[in-house]
Amino acid sequence: MTEYLAPAGRRAKLNKTLVRWHWISAAVSLIGMLLFSITGITLNHASQIGSDTRVHTHELVLPEAVLQPLRAAAQQKSTELPVTARRWLEQRIDIAVRNDQAEWSENELYLSMPRPGGDAWISIDLHSGELLAEHSDRGWLAYFNDLHKGRHTGAAWRWFIDLFAIACLVFCLTGLWLLALQAQRRVSTWPLVALGLVVPALIALLLIH
């Protein structure tokens, strides 16, 4: 038999459910909100903070045993590096070869591997075997700033940002409901909510050129 709840009881149950979702979404998104809030400030003042970029360059000559599979892959226009070449590169230079989108020209292989907080690339002359590689590191601040922007972060981090945004949306909507419950007892509730809308709107309309 279905339990009957009076309107007041249903409202109390709904409020209890919303409060539960409010604190759950707050707990889930707390660390993410701290991260994105701090990096929002560092991004806004990136020119004042600055960063020291460290660049490492490598010049090597590939052995014939590594070059042969690369030449074969070049003829097939394969987007993936041969396993032997990949292992050799990772052993000789301090670059994790995780991006297999190889770009082939007539006598050259170019591999671009951008990442949060830095960049890396490898160029190999398939005729002579000469290799030129470079990787740069702009520091931890640039790393977290790039995480904020989702720059070169891969699919897993993009999924995290989407799920984090949903948790923040739940947090805000349930918070709005709780504000509505308190509005009758706190007359400043809606003026403060309106202030949060009016201030950025006026800045955008009047002060952003």
C-alpha positions as CSV (number, residue, x, y, z in Angstrom):
1,M,0.0,0.0,0.0
2,T,1.4,3.4,-1.0
3,E,2.1,5.7,1.9
4,Y,0.2,8.9,1.6
5,L,2.0,12.1,2.4
6,A,0.3,15.5,3.0
7,P,1.5,18.4,0.9
8,A,3.6,19.6,3.8
9,G,5.1,16.2,4.2
10,R,5.9,16.0,0.5
11,R,7.5,19.4,0.6
12,A,9.6,18.4,3.6
13,K,10.7,15.3,1.9
14,L,11.7,17.2,-1.3
15,N,13.6,19.8,0.8
16,K,15.5,17.0,2.5
17,T,16.4,15.4,-0.8
18,L,17.6,18.8,-2.2
19,V,19.7,19.4,0.9
20,R,21.3,15.9,0.5
21,W,22.1,16.6,-3.2
22,H,23.4,20.0,-2.3
23,W,26.0,18.7,0.1
24,I,26.9,15.7,-2.0
25,S,27.5,18.0,-5.1
26,A,29.5,20.4,-2.9
27,A,31.7,17.6,-1.5
28,V,32.3,16.1,-5.0
29,S,33.1,19.4,-6.6
30,L,35.0,21.1,-3.7
31,I,38.6,20.4,-4.8
32,G,37.7,21.1,-8.4
33,M,36.2,24.5,-7.5
34,L,39.3,25.4,-5.5
35,L,41.5,24.4,-8.4
36,F,39.5,26.3,-11.0
37,S,39.1,29.3,-8.8
38,I,42.9,29.6,-8.1
39,T,43.8,29.0,-11.7
40,G,41.2,31.6,-12.7
41,I,43.2,34.1,-10.8
42,T,46.6,33.0,-12.1
43,L,45.3,33.0,-15.7
44,N,43.9,36.5,-15.2
45,H,47.3,37.7,-14.0
46,A,49.5,35.5,-16.2
47,S,51.4,38.4,-17.6
48,Q,52.3,39.7,-14.1
49,I,53.2,36.3,-12.7
50,G,55.3,35.1,-15.7
51,S,57.1,31.8,-15.9
52,D,60.5,30.4,-16.7
53,T,60.5,28.1,-19.7
54,R,63.1,25.3,-19.8
55,V,64.0,24.0,-23.2
56,H,65.9,20.8,-23.9
57,T,67.2,19.9,-27.3
58,H,68.5,16.6,-28.6
59,E,70.5,15.8,-31.7
60,L,71.1,12.2,-32.5
61,V,71.5,9.8,-35.4
62,L,69.2,6.8,-35.6
63,P,70.8,3.3,-36.2
64,E,69.9,1.5,-39.4
65,A,67.9,-1.1,-37.4
66,V,65.5,1.7,-36.3
67,L,65.4,3.5,-39.6
68,Q,64.3,0.6,-41.7
69,P,60.9,0.2,-39.9
70,L,60.4,3.9,-40.1
71,R,61.0,4.0,-43.8
72,A,58.5,1.1,-44.3
73,A,55.9,3.0,-42.2
74,A,56.5,6.1,-44.2
75,Q,55.7,4.2,-47.5
76,Q,52.5,3.0,-45.9
77,K,51.7,6.5,-44.5
78,S,51.0,4.9,-41.1
79,T,49.9,7.2,-38.4
80,E,51.6,5.0,-35.8
81,L,55.3,4.6,-35.1
82,P,56.9,1.2,-35.3
83,V,57.3,-0.3,-31.8
84,T,61.1,-0.6,-32.2
85,A,61.4,3.1,-33.1
86,R,59.2,4.2,-30.3
87,R,61.1,2.3,-27.7
88,W,64.4,3.5,-29.0
89,L,63.2,7.1,-28.9
90,E,61.9,6.8,-25.3
91,Q,65.2,5.3,-24.2
92,R,67.4,7.9,-25.8
93,I,65.5,11.1,-25.2
94,D,63.5,12.3,-22.2
95,I,60.2,12.5,-24.1
96,A,57.2,10.2,-23.6
97,V,56.1,9.3,-27.1
98,R,52.4,9.1,-26.5
99,N,51.0,10.8,-29.5
100,D,51.1,8.5,-32.5
101,Q,49.8,11.0,-35.1
102,A,52.9,10.8,-37.2
103,E,53.2,13.3,-40.0
104,W,55.2,12.0,-43.0
105,S,56.7,14.0,-45.8
106,E,58.9,12.7,-48.7
107,N,62.0,12.2,-46.5
108,E,61.0,13.3,-43.0
109,L,59.0,12.2,-40.0
110,Y,57.5,14.9,-37.8
111,L,55.9,14.1,-34.5
112,S,54.2,16.8,-32.4
113,M,53.4,16.1,-28.8
114,P,52.0,19.2,-27.0
115,R,51.0,18.7,-23.4
116,P,49.8,20.8,-20.4
117,G,52.5,23.2,-19.3
118,G,54.9,22.4,-22.1
119,D,55.5,21.2,-25.7
120,A,57.6,18.6,-27.5
121,W,58.4,17.6,-31.0
122,I,60.6,15.2,-32.9
123,S,61.9,15.6,-36.5
124,I,63.7,12.7,-38.2
125,D,65.4,12.8,-41.6
126,L,64.5,9.4,-43.1
127,H,67.4,9.5,-45.5
128,S,70.3,10.3,-43.2
129,G,68.7,9.2,-39.9
130,E,69.5,12.6,-38.3
131,L,67.1,13.4,-35.4
132,L,66.3,16.8,-33.9
133,A,64.0,16.8,-30.9
134,E,63.0,19.5,-28.4
135,H,60.8,19.6,-25.3
136,S,59.9,22.6,-23.2
137,D,58.5,22.9,-19.7
138,R,56.9,26.1,-18.6
139,G,56.5,25.0,-14.9
140,W,53.8,23.9,-12.6
141,L,51.8,27.1,-12.8
142,A,51.5,26.8,-16.6
143,Y,50.6,23.1,-16.1
144,F,47.6,23.9,-13.9
145,N,46.6,26.9,-16.1
146,D,46.4,24.5,-19.1
147,L,44.3,22.1,-17.0
148,H,41.9,25.0,-16.4
149,K,41.6,25.6,-20.1
150,G,41.6,21.9,-21.1
151,R,44.6,22.5,-23.4
152,H,46.2,19.4,-24.7
153,T,44.8,17.4,-21.8
154,G,43.2,14.4,-23.6
155,A,39.8,12.8,-23.5
156,A,39.9,11.7,-19.8
157,W,40.4,15.3,-18.5
158,R,37.7,16.6,-20.8
159,W,35.3,14.1,-19.4
160,F,36.3,15.1,-15.9
161,I,35.5,18.8,-16.7
162,D,32.1,17.9,-18.1
163,L,31.2,15.8,-15.0
164,F,32.6,18.5,-12.7
165,A,30.5,21.1,-14.5
166,I,27.4,19.0,-13.9
167,A,28.2,18.7,-10.2
168,C,28.6,22.4,-10.0
169,L,25.3,22.9,-11.8
170,V,23.5,20.6,-9.3
171,F,25.2,22.5,-6.4
172,C,24.0,25.9,-7.8
173,L,20.5,24.8,-8.5
174,T,20.0,23.1,-5.2
175,G,21.5,26.2,-3.5
176,L,19.1,28.4,-5.4
177,W,16.2,26.3,-4.0
178,L,17.6,26.6,-0.5
179,L,17.9,30.4,-1.0
180,A,14.2,30.5,-2.0
181,L,13.3,28.7,1.3
182,Q,15.2,31.3,3.3
183,A,14.0,34.3,1.4
184,Q,11.0,34.9,3.5
185,R,13.1,35.1,6.7
186,R,16.0,36.9,5.1
187,V,14.9,39.9,3.0
188,S,18.4,40.5,1.6
189,T,18.4,37.1,-0.2
190,W,17.1,38.2,-3.6
191,P,18.8,41.6,-3.6
192,L,22.1,39.8,-3.2
193,V,21.3,37.3,-5.9
194,A,20.4,40.2,-8.2
195,L,23.6,41.9,-7.3
196,G,25.5,38.8,-8.5
197,L,23.8,39.2,-11.9
198,V,23.8,43.0,-12.2
199,V,27.5,43.6,-11.4
200,P,29.0,41.4,-14.1
201,A,26.3,42.5,-16.6
202,L,27.2,46.2,-16.1
203,I,30.9,45.5,-16.3
204,A,30.4,43.6,-19.6
205,L,28.2,46.3,-21.1
206,L,30.0,49.4,-19.9
207,L,33.6,48.6,-19.2
208,I,34.6,45.8,-21.7
209,H,35.6,47.3,-25.1
